[in-house]
Amino acid sequence: MTSTCSHLDQIVPVAPEATGECPECVAAGGTWVHLRACLECGHVGCCDSSPSRHATAHFHATAHPVMRSLEPGEHWGYCFPEELLIPGREMPAAAG
């Protein structure tokens, strides 16, 4: 495990595709605990405490390495390949 994420250059200004819900859980009639957003494409998925773990599934399907919490008051990201918590990571503003 490294102390600095080497994938931060893959973050682009993108807004989360959804707010307040996990679209895949909604489509399947499931539930979620917390939401995470991909910092490369904006995909929103549920956390690993949720039954379907859609945020991790998105990483495995796309290899997009960094996500962030979408929970109010939480300002952190996570790098999947390096298994690294990134304090203070904010979702960039949507490209205009």
Secondary structure, 3 states (H helix, E strand, C coil): CCCCCCCHHHCCCCCCCCCCCCHHHHHHCCCCCCEEEECCCCCEEECCCCCCCHHHHHHHHHCCCEEEECCCCCCEEEECCCCEEEECCCCCCCCC
